Amino acid sequence: MNNLQSSQEYKQWLKEIKSRIRSAQIKAALSANQELVTLYWFLGSEITKKQKTASWGSSFINQFSKDLKADFSDIAGFSPKNLRYCRAFYNFYTDPKIWQQAIAKLKEPNNNQKWQQAVAKKDSYIPDDIIPKMAGRIPWGHNIHVFAKSKNFEEALFYMQETIENGWSRDVLALQIKSKLFERQGKAISNFTETLPAPQSDLAQQTLKDPYSFDFLTMTKPYNEKDIEKQLISNITKFLLELGKGFAFVGRQYHLEIGESDYYLDLLFYHIKLKCYVVVELKNTKFIPEYAGKLNFYLSAVDSLHKSENDNPTIGILLCRDKNKIETEFALRDINKPMGVSEFTLTEVLPENLKSSLPTIEEIESLEFNE
């Protein structure tokens, strides 16, 4: 046995077998989840139909739950609360307004061809299996967050796809929904269409957000860009999550020697999917056109000093506390390097000396005002 354990051939064979078992486990889990979500869709459909046609009263779901659990005590998911989630799941995606939006969205170019074909076959009403198949690719708990918080099909589809692509946990999904990622994604002002070829320009645009939410930082005034940089790097995991998938951290205050002068980039990243360096400059002020000129200079320097033949042009992201849309668009119009401008938000706390001079909530609530 010891000889077998020392055999490289055996070790490699065992490694391949274990990989195959893990793959089978994942496939089995995905298949089981698909069946579960399909079952919940069916239950939601049946409950909705019976509540419309049968006179069984308001306690129908509670009784239905008891009867199901009596025969299927080993299966979770038949509580009154979850049965109501099943009904909400079905009702959200069968809402006529939701589905008409879905048809328009799925017929747009570059959308999933299978969904387009399904829509074409089914015309203008919801296919019986399209939603359970799509929703079955993420766990039921994730689905609850999606349909309970989304305003329309496009938003729900966005969070489904992002969850699948990024492997988000339920907590991360909830955080992204709370931060309104759908409304922020791809909304930055940029010159990508003029400076990058398609489809890279589209991909780069979708990489940016506006605003970026750095609410995991707690800053006490006065503070400057350096203070923000330090806290971002101290919270690098949360920072990279907010930036999005594909960003690899290269350095902070990254040194560039140009001529006989020294320059320092606030933050330098490499984007694996875009295959390019990304320079991030932080400005704890409102945007002014001069910032774009300075960033353009940095991008030229990185392209000359670090970009390889296999890399795409370096992209710049300028993060400010505020910006004027028209002014920003004018500033980027004749810039020849790809860059985007976004705002960022963070949590600001009062200095301790000011906190002590303010009344607490309890003190305010206890005040009695005399007429």
C-alpha positions as CSV (number, residue, x, y, z in Angstrom):
1,M,0.0,0.0,0.0
2,N,2.9,2.4,0.8
3,N,4.4,1.6,-2.6
4,L,1.1,2.5,-4.2
5,Q,0.8,5.8,-2.4
6,S,4.2,6.7,-3.6
7,S,3.4,5.9,-7.2
8,Q,3.1,9.1,-9.3
9,E,0.8,7.3,-11.8
10,Y,-1.5,6.3,-9.0
11,K,-1.5,9.8,-7.5
12,Q,-2.4,11.3,-10.9
13,W,-5.1,8.7,-11.5
14,L,-6.6,9.3,-8.0
15,K,-6.6,13.0,-8.6
16,E,-8.6,12.5,-11.8
17,I,-11.1,10.2,-10.1
18,K,-11.6,12.7,-7.3
19,S,-12.1,15.5,-9.8
20,R,-14.7,13.4,-11.6
21,I,-16.6,12.7,-8.3
22,R,-16.6,16.4,-7.4
23,S,-17.9,17.3,-10.8
24,A,-20.7,14.7,-10.4
25,Q,-21.6,16.2,-7.0
26,I,-21.9,19.7,-8.5
27,K,-24.0,18.4,-11.4
28,A,-26.2,16.4,-9.0
29,A,-26.7,19.5,-6.8
30,L,-27.5,21.7,-9.8
31,S,-30.0,19.1,-11.1
32,A,-31.6,18.8,-7.7
33,N,-31.9,22.6,-7.4
34,Q,-33.5,22.8,-10.9
35,E,-36.1,20.2,-9.9
36,L,-36.8,22.1,-6.6
37,V,-37.3,25.5,-8.3
38,T,-39.5,23.8,-10.9
39,L,-41.6,22.3,-8.2
40,Y,-41.9,25.6,-6.4
41,W,-43.0,27.2,-9.7
42,F,-45.7,24.5,-10.1
43,L,-46.9,25.0,-6.5
44,G,-47.0,28.8,-7.1
45,S,-49.0,28.3,-10.2
46,E,-51.5,25.9,-8.6
47,I,-52.0,28.1,-5.5
48,T,-52.6,31.2,-7.7
49,K,-55.1,29.3,-9.9
50,K,-57.1,27.8,-6.9
51,Q,-57.2,31.1,-5.1
52,K,-58.8,32.6,-8.2
53,T,-61.3,29.8,-8.8
54,A,-62.0,28.0,-5.5
55,S,-63.8,29.5,-2.5
56,W,-61.5,28.0,0.1
57,G,-61.1,31.0,2.3
58,S,-58.0,32.9,3.5
59,S,-56.7,30.0,5.6
60,F,-56.3,27.8,2.5
61,I,-52.4,28.0,2.4
62,N,-52.1,27.2,6.1
63,Q,-54.2,24.0,5.7
64,F,-52.4,23.1,2.5
65,S,-49.1,23.4,4.3
66,K,-50.3,21.1,7.1
67,D,-51.5,18.5,4.6
68,L,-48.3,18.5,2.6
69,K,-46.0,18.2,5.7
70,A,-48.1,15.3,7.0
71,D,-47.2,13.2,4.0
72,F,-43.8,14.7,3.2
73,S,-42.3,15.4,6.6
74,D,-38.8,14.7,5.3
75,I,-39.0,17.5,2.7
76,A,-38.5,21.1,3.7
77,G,-40.1,24.0,1.9
78,F,-43.8,23.3,2.6
79,S,-44.2,25.9,5.4
80,P,-46.9,28.6,4.9
81,K,-44.2,31.2,4.5
82,N,-42.4,29.3,1.7
83,L,-45.7,28.5,-0.1
84,R,-46.4,32.2,-0.2
85,Y,-43.0,32.8,-1.6
86,C,-43.8,30.2,-4.3
87,R,-47.0,32.1,-5.1
88,A,-45.0,35.4,-5.2
89,F,-42.4,33.8,-7.4
90,Y,-45.0,32.7,-10.0
91,N,-47.0,36.0,-9.8
92,F,-43.9,38.2,-10.3
93,Y,-42.8,36.5,-13.6
94,T,-46.4,36.1,-15.0
95,D,-47.3,39.7,-14.4
96,P,-48.3,40.9,-18.0
97,K,-46.3,44.1,-17.6
98,I,-43.2,42.1,-16.5
99,W,-43.5,39.7,-19.4
100,Q,-44.0,42.3,-22.1
101,Q,-40.8,43.9,-20.9
102,A,-39.1,40.5,-21.0
103,I,-40.2,40.0,-24.6
104,A,-38.9,43.4,-25.7
105,K,-35.6,42.8,-23.9
106,L,-35.0,39.2,-25.1
107,K,-35.6,40.2,-28.7
108,E,-32.8,42.7,-28.6
109,P,-29.5,41.9,-30.4
110,N,-26.8,40.0,-28.5
111,N,-29.3,38.5,-26.0
112,N,-29.3,34.7,-25.4
113,Q,-30.4,33.0,-28.6
114,K,-32.2,30.2,-26.8
115,W,-34.4,32.7,-25.0
116,Q,-35.1,34.6,-28.2
117,Q,-36.2,31.3,-29.9
118,A,-38.4,30.4,-27.0
119,V,-40.1,33.8,-27.1
120,A,-40.6,33.6,-30.8
121,K,-42.3,30.2,-30.5
122,K,-44.5,31.3,-27.6
123,D,-45.4,34.7,-29.1
124,S,-46.5,37.1,-26.4
125,Y,-47.3,34.9,-23.4
126,I,-45.0,33.3,-20.9
127,P,-43.5,29.9,-21.8
128,D,-44.4,27.2,-19.2
129,D,-40.8,26.3,-18.6
130,I,-38.6,29.3,-19.5
131,I,-38.6,30.9,-16.0
132,P,-38.1,27.7,-13.9
133,K,-35.2,26.7,-16.2
134,M,-33.5,30.1,-15.9
135,A,-34.2,30.6,-12.2
136,G,-33.2,27.0,-11.5
137,R,-29.6,27.9,-12.2
138,I,-29.4,29.7,-8.8
139,P,-30.5,28.5,-5.3
140,W,-34.0,29.1,-4.1
141,G,-32.9,31.5,-1.4
142,H,-31.1,33.6,-4.0
143,N,-34.3,33.6,-6.1
144,I,-36.3,34.9,-3.2
145,H,-34.0,37.9,-3.0
146,V,-34.2,38.5,-6.7
147,F,-38.0,38.4,-7.3
148,A,-38.8,40.1,-4.0
149,K,-36.5,43.1,-4.7
150,S,-36.5,43.5,-8.5
151,K,-38.8,46.0,-10.2
152,N,-38.9,44.3,-13.6
153,F,-37.8,41.3,-15.6
154,E,-34.6,43.0,-16.8
155,E,-33.4,43.7,-13.3
156,A,-34.2,40.2,-12.1
157,L,-32.4,38.7,-15.2
158,F,-29.4,40.9,-14.5
159,Y,-29.1,39.7,-10.9
160,M,-29.6,36.0,-12.0
161,Q,-26.8,36.3,-14.6
162,E,-24.4,38.2,-12.3
163,T,-25.0,35.5,-9.5
164,I,-24.2,32.7,-12.0
165,E,-21.2,34.4,-13.5
166,N,-19.6,35.6,-10.2
167,G,-20.7,32.7,-8.0
168,W,-22.2,35.1,-5.4
169,S,-23.3,33.9,-2.0
170,R,-26.7,34.9,-0.8
171,D,-25.2,37.6,1.4
172,V,-23.2,39.1,-1.5
173,L,-26.3,39.0,-3.7
174,A,-28.3,40.8,-1.0
175,L,-25.6,43.4,-0.7
176,Q,-25.4,44.0,-4.4
177,I,-29.2,44.4,-4.6
178,K,-29.2,46.8,-1.6
179,S,-26.5,48.9,-3.3
180,K,-28.6,49.0,-6.5
181,L,-25.9,47.5,-8.7
182,F,-28.4,47.2,-11.6
183,E,-29.0,50.9,-11.6
184,R,-25.3,51.7,-11.4
185,Q,-23.7,49.2,-13.8
186,G,-22.4,50.8,-17.0
187,K,-23.7,54.2,-16.1
188,A,-20.4,56.1,-15.9
189,I,-19.6,58.9,-18.4
190,S,-16.8,57.7,-20.7
191,N,-15.2,58.1,-24.1
192,F,-14.9,54.3,-24.7
193,T,-16.9,54.3,-28.0
194,E,-14.5,56.8,-29.5
195,T,-11.2,55.3,-28.1
196,L,-11.8,51.6,-28.0
197,P,-12.9,49.1,-30.7
198,A,-16.1,47.2,-30.4
199,P,-16.9,44.9,-28.6
200,Q,-14.2,46.0,-26.1
201,S,-15.8,49.4,-25.7
202,D,-19.1,47.8,-24.7
203,L,-17.4,45.4,-22.2
204,A,-15.4,48.3,-20.7
205,Q,-18.5,50.4,-20.3
206,Q,-20.3,47.6,-18.5
207,T,-17.3,47.3,-16.2
208,L,-17.8,50.8,-14.8
209,K,-20.4,51.9,-12.3
210,D,-21.8,55.2,-11.3
211,P,-21.7,55.9,-8.4
212,Y,-19.2,53.5,-6.7
213,S,-20.4,52.7,-3.2
214,F,-17.6,52.6,-0.7
215,D,-20.0,52.4,2.3
216,F,-17.7,49.8,3.9
217,L,-15.4,52.8,4.7
218,T,-16.1,55.0,7.7
219,M,-14.2,58.3,7.3
220,T,-14.0,61.1,9.8
221,K,-13.4,64.6,8.5
222,P,-11.0,66.1,7.6
223,Y,-9.6,63.4,5.3
224,N,-8.0,63.4,1.8
225,E,-7.4,61.0,-1.1
226,K,-4.5,59.3,0.7
227,D,-6.8,58.4,3.6
228,I,-9.4,56.9,1.3
229,E,-6.7,55.0,-0.6
230,K,-5.4,53.5,2.7
231,Q,-8.8,52.3,3.8
232,L,-9.7,50.9,0.4
233,I,-6.5,48.8,0.4
234,S,-7.2,47.8,4.1
235,N,-10.6,46.6,2.8
236,I,-9.2,45.2,-0.4
237,T,-11.7,42.2,-0.6
238,K,-14.7,44.5,-0.3
239,F,-13.1,47.0,-2.7
240,L,-12.5,44.4,-5.4
241,L,-16.1,43.2,-4.9
242,E,-17.4,46.7,-5.6
243,L,-15.1,47.2,-8.6
244,G,-16.4,43.9,-10.1
245,K,-15.1,40.7,-11.4
246,G,-11.8,40.7,-13.3
247,F,-9.8,43.3,-11.4
248,A,-6.4,42.3,-10.1
249,F,-4.6,44.7,-7.7
250,V,-1.2,45.8,-8.8
251,G,-0.3,48.6,-6.4
252,R,-1.1,51.8,-4.6
253,Q,0.9,55.0,-5.2
254,Y,2.5,53.1,-8.1
255,H,5.7,54.7,-9.0
256,L,6.4,55.9,-12.6
257,E,9.7,57.6,-13.6
258,I,9.2,59.8,-16.6
259,G,12.1,61.8,-17.8
260,E,13.7,63.0,-14.6
261,S,10.5,63.3,-12.7
262,D,8.7,60.9,-10.4
263,Y,4.9,60.3,-10.6
264,Y,2.7,58.2,-8.5
265,L,-0.6,56.5,-9.6
266,D,-3.2,56.4,-6.9
267,L,-4.2,52.8,-7.7
268,L,-3.1,50.4,-10.5
269,F,-5.0,47.3,-11.5
270,Y,-4.9,44.8,-14.3
271,H,-8.3,43.6,-15.7
272,I,-8.1,40.0,-16.7
273,K,-11.1,40.0,-19.0
274,L,-10.3,43.3,-20.7
275,K,-6.6,42.3,-20.9
276,C,-5.4,45.8,-20.0
277,Y,-4.1,47.9,-17.1
278,V,-6.6,50.1,-15.3
279,V,-5.5,53.3,-13.6
280,V,-7.8,54.5,-10.8
281,E,-7.4,58.1,-9.7
282,L,-9.3,59.3,-6.6
283,K,-10.4,62.9,-6.1
284,N,-12.2,63.9,-2.9
285,T,-13.7,66.9,-4.8
286,K,-16.0,67.8,-7.6
287,F,-14.7,66.9,-11.1
288,I,-12.8,69.5,-13.0
289,P,-11.5,69.2,-16.6
290,E,-7.9,69.3,-15.5
291,Y,-8.2,65.9,-13.9
292,A,-8.9,64.3,-17.3
293,G,-5.8,65.8,-18.8
294,K,-3.6,64.5,-15.9
295,L,-5.2,61.0,-16.2
296,N,-4.6,61.0,-20.0
297,F,-0.9,61.7,-19.2
298,Y,-0.8,58.7,-16.8
299,L,-2.4,56.4,-19.3
300,S,0.1,57.3,-22.0
301,A,2.9,56.6,-19.5
302,V,1.6,53.2,-18.5
303,D,1.1,52.3,-22.2
304,S,4.7,53.2,-22.9
305,L,6.3,51.7,-19.8
306,H,4.2,48.6,-18.9
307,K,1.8,47.6,-21.7
308,S,3.0,44.6,-23.7
309,E,2.1,43.7,-27.3
310,N,-0.6,41.3,-26.0
311,D,-2.3,44.0,-23.8
312,N,-5.1,46.2,-24.9
313,P,-4.8,50.0,-24.3
314,T,-4.7,51.1,-20.7
315,I,-8.1,52.4,-19.3
316,G,-8.5,55.2,-16.7
317,I,-11.2,55.5,-14.1
318,L,-11.5,58.9,-12.4
319,L,-13.5,58.7,-9.1
320,C,-14.8,62.1,-7.8
321,R,-17.2,63.1,-5.1
322,D,-19.4,65.0,-7.6
323,K,-19.5,65.8,-11.3
324,N,-21.5,67.9,-13.8
325,K,-22.6,65.7,-16.7
326,I,-22.2,68.2,-19.5
327,E,-18.9,69.5,-18.2
328,T,-17.6,65.9,-17.9
329,E,-18.7,65.0,-21.4
330,F,-16.9,68.1,-22.8
331,A,-13.8,67.3,-20.9
332,L,-13.6,63.8,-22.4
333,R,-14.6,64.7,-25.9
334,D,-11.0,65.2,-27.3
335,I,-9.1,63.0,-24.9
336,N,-7.4,60.3,-27.0
337,K,-7.1,57.7,-24.2
338,P,-10.0,55.6,-22.9
339,M,-11.3,56.8,-19.6
340,G,-14.5,57.0,-17.6
341,V,-15.6,59.4,-14.8
342,S,-17.8,58.2,-11.9
343,E,-18.8,59.5,-8.5
344,F,-18.2,57.6,-5.3
345,T,-20.0,57.5,-2.0
346,L,-18.8,56.6,1.5
347,T,-19.9,56.7,5.1
348,E,-18.9,59.9,6.9
349,V,-18.9,60.0,10.7
350,L,-18.6,63.0,13.0
351,P,-15.4,63.7,14.9
352,E,-15.6,62.6,18.6
353,N,-15.4,66.2,19.9
354,L,-18.6,67.1,17.9
355,K,-20.4,63.9,18.8
356,S,-20.2,64.6,22.5
357,S,-21.8,68.1,22.0
358,L,-24.8,66.7,20.2
359,P,-27.9,65.3,21.9
360,T,-28.5,61.5,21.6
361,I,-31.6,60.1,20.1
362,E,-32.9,59.1,23.6
363,E,-32.3,62.7,24.7
364,I,-34.2,64.1,21.8
365,E,-37.1,61.7,22.3
366,S,-37.3,62.7,26.0
367,L,-37.6,66.4,25.2
368,E,-40.9,68.0,26.2
369,F,-41.9,71.1,24.2
370,N,-44.1,73.6,26.0
371,E,-46.5,75.7,24.0
